[in-house]
Amino acid sequence: MNHARGARGAAPRHDDRRRSFPQVAPRGAPDGRFAATWWGNAWVEALEDAALDAARLARGKAYAGRGHVDAITVTPGRVVAYVHGSRPRPYRTEIRMRTLGDDGWERFLDEAAARPDHIAALLDKDVPHALEAVTGLLPAPGDLVPDCSCPDDGYPCKHAAALCYQAARILDEDPFVLFLMRGRGEQELLAELTRRNAAMSAAETTAAAPPMPTVLARIAIPPAAGAWLPPLPPELPVPDRPGRPAVFPPDPDAPDPLALELLAGEAAARAHGFLATGRDPVAALTPWQDAVRLAAAHPGSGLTASTRALYRDLAYALDRSPTDLARAVAAWRQGGAAGLAVLEEPWDPPAGPFDRARPALLAADFPAFRPWRNRLSTESLQLRLGRDGLWYGYESDAGREDWWPRGGPDPDPVGALTDLLGR
């Protein structure tokens, strides 16, 4: 089925409809299932429920577990890979499925754009359960049709079953692969979601905005010099929140539309803060602090292409690495500018709260912490006392000095550590 967008926008790039994934090692979920996400398990269950031979499924799962599935290519309606069996030459194996029709995509896009948390979840590579109700999005029993060049006429054969299990790993990592299987690529969907979200916000703003007072130009600017001018209308009230930026359609000769929307939204938020308080909320920040703040405000988690590009470009502009920026973003989200200072500026606190922290932690049955300046550390846990009097939790792999902010700040060291450990 042709899903070219025609009048609705520019057609997606060719590579947005074809993705290839290198061979991946299997990793089961904590409960013993092959997939770790609810949509990955829906994919596996669709094949298992329609399978005619449980023994072939078991052998296919073992094949996937032993790495018999080579690189996987996904295009609309098809998942293809070469799977190694008992013969030297691998078999060409594929899983076919129906693509979602235009009406189904309209329902999906309307449902996804209806709530900001749905869009944020998709950017974080998570599928909200509310989208499960879109008919035809998730596979149902009999919806996945296996095919293989091997002589086995099982339904499915063990090679097709291995491909299905291994494809669940890719779905776990990136649910947009499921959407591609159903017919639409990631950039196409994100552009359409951005357009709908902006259109809905503009409609809400227009409906809620009161009529603006006006003054006729011939009254405000009389022809006679020095003539009396009527008073100007009263100032408009400051809105409760920043307005939504305009929609930026894709253009091969223009910057990335998602980056433009981010910058426009940032400018709107900064202007709104200035109108509401009379001061620029970020004027006192250094370029590095402002870059960290800007990256921390992005709704993605670092997994999306737009977020990776943002981190890369900001880090390069300030002669830092993307890892430095990601760590600083975690500190900013933990405690703002104060949290970033705790990450980057060790200091010598006065006697008092710092000296009382170690006995308090021992009394709460936490392991012994070794002190250094404003930090208390074990092999994998750390507490840092900020100049604001709050304790900030950090975590690292045992034996490595690779500390990352975790949890929220707390005036009590026991409370900060409890939040870090989720106790």
C-alpha positions as CSV (number, residue, x, y, z in Angstrom):
1,M,0.0,0.0,0.0
2,N,1.3,3.4,-0.9
3,H,1.5,5.8,2.1
4,A,3.1,8.7,0.4
5,R,1.9,11.8,2.2
6,G,1.1,13.9,-0.9
7,A,-0.5,17.1,0.0
8,R,-0.1,16.6,3.7
9,G,3.6,17.2,3.5
10,A,6.9,16.2,1.9
11,A,7.4,12.5,1.2
12,P,9.6,10.7,3.7
13,R,13.3,10.2,2.8
14,H,14.0,6.8,1.2
15,D,16.0,5.6,4.2
16,D,13.1,6.4,6.5
17,R,11.3,3.4,5.0
18,R,14.2,0.9,5.2
19,R,16.3,0.2,8.3
20,S,19.0,-2.5,8.9
21,F,20.1,-3.7,12.2
22,P,23.4,-5.6,12.9
23,Q,23.4,-8.9,14.6
24,V,22.4,-8.5,18.2
25,A,23.0,-10.7,21.2
26,P,19.8,-11.9,23.0
27,R,18.9,-10.6,26.4
28,G,15.9,-11.9,28.2
29,A,13.6,-10.0,30.5
30,P,13.9,-10.3,34.3
31,D,10.8,-12.6,34.3
32,G,12.4,-15.0,31.9
33,R,10.5,-14.0,28.8
34,F,12.5,-13.2,25.6
35,A,11.2,-9.6,25.2
36,A,11.4,-6.9,27.9
37,T,8.6,-4.6,26.8
38,W,4.9,-5.1,26.5
39,W,4.9,-4.4,22.8
40,G,7.9,-6.7,22.2
41,N,6.0,-9.5,24.1
42,A,2.9,-8.8,22.0
43,W,5.0,-9.4,18.9
44,V,6.3,-12.7,20.3
45,E,2.9,-13.9,21.5
46,A,1.3,-13.2,18.1
47,L,3.6,-15.8,16.5
48,E,3.5,-18.3,19.4
49,D,-0.3,-18.2,19.5
50,A,-0.5,-19.1,15.8
51,A,2.3,-21.7,15.8
52,L,1.4,-25.3,15.1
53,D,4.5,-26.9,16.6
54,A,5.8,-25.9,20.0
55,A,9.0,-27.9,19.4
56,R,9.9,-25.8,16.4
57,L,9.3,-22.7,18.5
58,A,11.7,-23.9,21.2
59,R,14.4,-24.7,18.6
60,G,13.9,-21.3,17.1
61,K,14.3,-19.6,20.4
62,A,17.5,-21.6,21.0
63,Y,18.7,-20.5,17.5
64,A,18.1,-16.9,18.4
65,G,19.8,-17.3,21.8
66,R,22.9,-18.8,20.1
67,G,23.2,-15.9,17.6
68,H,22.1,-17.8,14.5
69,V,20.2,-14.7,13.1
70,D,22.3,-12.4,11.0
71,A,21.6,-8.7,10.3
72,I,17.9,-7.9,10.2
73,T,16.3,-5.5,7.5
74,V,12.9,-4.0,8.2
75,T,10.7,-2.4,5.5
76,P,6.9,-1.7,5.5
77,G,5.2,-5.1,5.9
78,R,8.4,-7.2,6.0
79,V,11.2,-8.3,8.3
80,V,14.0,-10.2,6.5
81,A,17.3,-11.9,7.7
82,Y,19.5,-14.8,6.9
83,V,19.4,-17.5,9.6
84,H,22.0,-20.2,10.0
85,G,20.8,-23.7,10.4
86,S,22.3,-27.2,10.2
87,R,23.7,-26.6,6.6
88,P,26.7,-24.4,5.8
89,R,24.6,-21.9,3.7
90,P,22.1,-19.8,5.7
91,Y,18.5,-19.6,4.8
92,R,16.7,-16.4,3.7
93,T,13.9,-16.0,6.2
94,E,11.2,-13.3,6.4
95,I,8.1,-12.4,8.4
96,R,5.4,-10.6,6.5
97,M,2.5,-8.6,7.9
98,R,-0.2,-6.2,6.7
99,T,0.6,-2.5,6.8
100,L,-1.7,-0.1,8.6
101,G,-4.2,1.7,6.4
102,D,-4.6,5.5,6.2
103,D,-7.6,5.4,8.5
104,G,-5.7,3.4,11.1
105,W,-2.8,5.9,11.0
106,E,-5.2,8.7,11.4
107,R,-6.5,7.1,14.6
108,F,-3.0,6.5,15.8
109,L,-1.8,10.0,15.2
110,D,-5.0,11.6,16.7
111,E,-4.6,9.4,19.8
112,A,-0.8,10.1,20.1
113,A,-1.1,13.9,19.6
114,A,-4.1,14.2,22.0
115,R,-1.8,14.3,25.1
116,P,1.7,15.7,25.5
117,D,2.8,12.8,27.7
118,H,2.1,10.4,24.8
119,I,4.4,12.4,22.5
120,A,7.1,12.6,25.3
121,A,6.8,8.8,25.8
122,L,7.3,8.1,22.1
123,L,10.4,10.4,22.0
124,D,11.7,8.3,25.0
125,K,11.2,5.1,22.9
126,D,8.2,4.0,25.0
127,V,4.7,3.2,23.7
128,P,1.9,4.4,26.0
129,H,-0.7,1.6,26.7
130,A,-3.4,3.9,25.4
131,L,-2.1,3.4,21.9
132,E,-2.7,-0.4,22.3
133,A,-6.3,0.3,21.4
134,V,-5.4,1.4,17.8
135,T,-6.7,-1.6,15.7
136,G,-4.1,-3.1,13.6
137,L,-1.0,-1.6,15.2
138,L,0.0,-4.5,17.4
139,P,0.1,-7.9,15.7
140,A,-2.6,-10.4,16.4
141,P,-2.6,-14.2,16.1
142,G,-2.3,-15.1,12.4
143,D,-1.2,-11.5,11.5
144,L,2.5,-12.6,11.1
145,V,3.1,-14.8,8.1
146,P,6.5,-16.6,8.1
147,D,8.4,-17.7,5.0
148,C,11.8,-19.4,4.7
149,S,13.9,-20.9,1.9
150,C,14.5,-24.0,4.0
151,P,12.8,-27.3,3.1
152,D,10.9,-27.4,6.4
153,D,7.2,-26.8,5.9
154,G,6.5,-26.1,9.6
155,Y,4.4,-23.1,10.6
156,P,6.7,-21.5,11.5
157,C,9.9,-23.3,10.8
158,K,12.6,-22.9,13.4
159,H,14.4,-20.3,11.3
160,A,11.4,-18.1,11.0
161,A,10.8,-18.5,14.7
162,A,14.4,-17.5,15.5
163,L,13.9,-14.3,13.3
164,C,10.7,-13.5,15.1
165,Y,12.3,-13.9,18.6
166,Q,15.3,-11.8,17.6
167,A,13.1,-9.1,16.0
168,A,11.5,-8.7,19.5
169,R,14.9,-7.5,20.7
170,I,14.9,-4.7,18.1
171,L,11.3,-3.7,19.1
172,D,12.4,-3.5,22.7
173,E,15.1,-1.0,21.9
174,D,13.1,1.1,19.4
175,P,9.3,0.9,19.1
176,F,9.4,3.0,15.9
177,V,10.6,-0.3,14.2
178,L,7.0,-1.6,14.9
179,F,5.6,1.5,13.2
180,L,7.9,1.0,10.2
181,M,6.7,-2.6,10.0
182,R,3.2,-1.2,9.8
183,G,4.1,1.2,7.0
184,R,5.5,4.5,8.3
185,G,9.0,5.7,9.2
186,E,10.1,7.5,12.3
187,Q,10.8,10.9,10.8
188,E,7.5,10.9,8.9
189,L,5.6,10.1,12.1
190,L,7.5,12.7,14.2
191,A,6.9,15.4,11.7
192,E,3.2,14.6,11.5
193,L,2.9,14.5,15.3
194,T,4.7,17.8,15.6
195,R,2.3,19.4,13.1
196,R,-0.8,18.0,14.8
197,N,0.4,19.0,18.3
198,A,1.1,22.6,17.1
199,A,-2.2,22.8,15.3
200,M,-4.1,21.7,18.4
201,S,-2.3,24.1,20.7
202,A,-2.9,27.0,18.2
203,A,-6.6,26.2,18.1
204,E,-6.8,26.1,22.0
205,T,-4.9,29.4,22.2
206,T,-7.2,31.1,19.6
207,A,-10.3,29.8,21.3
208,A,-9.2,31.0,24.8
209,A,-7.7,34.4,23.8
210,P,-9.9,37.5,24.5
211,P,-10.4,40.0,21.8
212,M,-7.5,42.6,21.6
213,P,-8.4,46.2,22.2
214,T,-7.7,48.5,19.2
215,V,-7.3,52.2,18.4
216,L,-7.9,53.5,14.9
217,A,-4.8,54.8,13.2
218,R,-6.4,58.2,12.3
219,I,-7.1,58.7,16.0
220,A,-3.8,57.5,17.3
221,I,-1.8,59.5,14.8
222,P,-3.7,62.7,13.9
223,P,-2.5,64.7,10.9
224,A,-1.8,67.9,12.8
225,A,1.6,68.1,14.5
226,G,1.4,68.4,18.3
227,A,-2.3,67.4,18.4
228,W,-3.7,65.7,21.4
229,L,-3.3,61.9,21.4
230,P,-5.8,59.6,23.1
231,P,-4.4,57.2,25.7
232,L,-3.2,53.9,24.5
233,P,-5.2,50.8,25.4
234,P,-4.1,49.0,28.6
235,E,-1.3,46.5,28.4
236,L,-2.3,42.9,27.6
237,P,-2.0,40.6,30.5
238,V,0.9,38.2,30.6
239,P,-0.3,34.7,29.6
240,D,-0.1,31.9,32.1
241,R,2.4,29.9,30.0
242,P,4.5,30.4,26.9
243,G,2.8,30.0,23.5
244,R,3.5,27.2,21.1
245,P,6.0,27.9,18.3
246,A,5.1,27.7,14.7
247,V,5.2,24.5,12.7
248,F,8.4,24.0,10.6
249,P,7.7,21.7,7.7
250,P,10.6,19.5,6.5
251,D,12.8,21.0,3.8
252,P,16.0,19.4,2.5
253,D,17.7,22.9,2.3
254,A,16.6,24.0,5.8
255,P,17.8,23.1,9.3
256,D,16.2,20.1,11.1
257,P,12.5,21.1,11.9
258,L,12.7,19.4,15.3
259,A,15.7,21.5,16.2
260,L,14.0,24.6,15.0
261,E,10.9,23.9,17.1
262,L,13.1,23.3,20.1
263,L,14.9,26.6,19.7
264,A,11.7,28.5,19.0
265,G,10.1,27.0,22.1
266,E,13.1,27.9,24.2
267,A,12.9,31.5,22.9
268,A,9.2,31.6,23.8
269,A,9.8,30.3,27.3
270,R,12.6,32.8,27.8
271,A,10.5,35.8,26.6
272,H,7.6,34.7,28.8
273,G,9.9,34.6,31.8
274,F,11.1,38.1,31.1
275,L,7.6,39.4,30.7
276,A,6.4,37.8,33.9
277,T,9.3,38.7,36.2
278,G,11.1,41.6,34.5
279,R,14.4,39.8,34.3
280,D,16.0,37.3,31.9
281,P,15.9,33.9,33.6
282,V,19.1,32.7,32.0
283,A,21.2,35.9,31.6
284,A,23.5,35.1,34.5
285,L,24.3,31.6,33.2
286,T,27.7,30.8,31.5
287,P,27.5,29.3,27.9
288,W,28.2,25.9,29.4
289,Q,25.4,26.2,32.0
290,D,23.0,27.5,29.3
291,A,23.9,24.6,27.0
292,V,23.2,22.1,29.8
293,R,19.9,23.8,30.7
294,L,18.9,23.7,27.0
295,A,19.7,20.0,26.7
296,A,18.0,19.2,30.0
297,A,14.8,20.8,28.8
298,H,14.6,18.5,25.7
299,P,11.9,15.8,26.3
300,G,14.0,13.0,24.8
301,S,16.2,10.6,26.8
302,G,19.2,10.5,24.4
303,L,17.8,7.6,22.4
304,T,16.2,9.6,19.6
305,A,18.2,10.9,16.6
306,S,17.2,14.5,17.4
307,T,18.4,14.3,21.0
308,R,21.7,12.7,20.0
309,A,22.3,15.4,17.4
310,L,21.4,18.1,20.0
311,Y,23.9,16.7,22.5
312,R,26.6,16.3,19.8
313,D,26.3,19.8,18.5
314,L,26.1,21.5,21.9
315,A,29.1,19.5,23.2
316,Y,31.2,20.2,20.1
317,A,30.4,24.0,20.3
318,L,31.8,24.1,23.9
319,D,34.7,21.7,23.4
320,R,33.1,19.0,25.5
321,S,32.1,15.4,24.8
322,P,28.5,14.2,24.5
323,T,29.1,12.1,27.6
324,D,30.2,15.2,29.6
325,L,27.0,16.9,28.5
326,A,24.8,13.9,29.3
327,R,26.3,13.7,32.8
328,A,25.8,17.5,33.3
329,V,22.2,17.1,32.1
330,A,21.6,14.5,34.7
331,A,23.0,16.8,37.4
332,W,20.8,19.7,36.1
333,R,17.7,17.6,36.2
334,Q,18.6,16.5,39.7
335,G,19.0,20.0,41.1
336,G,19.3,22.8,38.5
337,A,22.3,25.1,38.6
338,A,23.0,24.0,42.2
339,G,23.1,20.4,41.0
340,L,25.5,21.2,38.2
341,A,27.8,23.0,40.7
342,V,27.8,19.9,42.9
343,L,28.9,17.8,39.9
344,E,31.7,20.0,38.9
345,E,33.0,21.9,42.0
346,P,34.3,19.9,45.0
347,W,34.7,22.1,48.1
348,D,35.6,21.8,51.8
349,P,32.4,22.1,53.9
350,P,32.6,23.4,57.5
351,A,32.2,21.1,60.4
352,G,28.6,20.3,61.3
353,P,26.2,18.6,59.0
354,F,29.0,16.9,57.0
355,D,30.5,15.4,60.2
356,R,27.1,14.2,61.4
357,A,26.3,12.5,58.2
358,R,28.5,9.4,58.6
359,P,27.1,8.4,62.0
360,A,23.6,8.9,60.7
361,L,24.2,6.6,57.8
362,L,25.7,3.9,60.0
363,A,22.7,4.2,62.4
364,A,20.4,3.6,59.4
365,D,22.3,0.3,58.5
366,F,24.0,1.8,55.4
367,P,27.6,0.7,54.7
368,A,30.6,2.8,55.9
369,F,31.4,5.8,53.7
370,R,34.8,7.3,53.3
371,P,35.1,11.1,53.3
372,W,36.8,13.3,50.8
373,R,36.1,17.1,50.8
374,N,32.3,17.4,50.4
375,R,31.9,13.8,49.3
376,L,31.1,10.5,51.1
377,S,31.7,7.4,49.0
378,T,31.6,3.6,49.0
379,E,32.6,1.4,46.0
380,S,29.4,2.2,44.1
381,L,27.5,4.9,46.0
382,Q,28.3,8.5,46.8
383,L,26.7,11.4,48.6
384,R,27.8,15.0,47.8
385,L,27.0,18.0,50.1
386,G,26.0,21.0,48.1
387,R,26.7,24.6,49.1
388,D,22.9,24.9,49.4
389,G,22.9,22.4,52.3
390,L,21.4,19.6,50.4
391,W,22.8,16.1,49.8
392,Y,23.0,14.8,46.3
393,G,23.1,11.1,45.4
394,Y,25.6,9.6,42.9
395,E,26.2,6.1,41.6
396,S,29.0,4.3,39.8
397,D,29.9,0.8,38.7
398,A,32.0,-0.8,41.5
399,G,35.7,-0.1,41.1
400,R,35.2,2.7,38.6
401,E,35.3,6.5,39.3
402,D,32.4,7.1,36.9
403,W,29.9,8.9,39.0
404,W,26.5,9.8,37.7
405,P,23.7,11.8,39.5
406,R,20.8,9.7,40.7
407,G,17.7,10.5,42.8
408,G,16.7,13.8,44.2
409,P,18.5,16.2,46.6
410,D,17.5,16.0,50.3
411,P,18.6,17.9,53.4
412,D,19.0,14.5,55.2
413,P,21.8,12.3,53.9
414,V,19.8,9.2,54.8
415,G,16.8,10.5,52.8
416,A,19.0,11.2,49.8
417,L,20.5,7.7,49.9
418,T,17.1,6.1,50.4
419,D,15.8,8.0,47.3
420,L,18.9,6.9,45.3
421,L,18.3,3.2,46.2
422,G,14.6,3.3,45.8
423,R,14.1,2.0,49.3
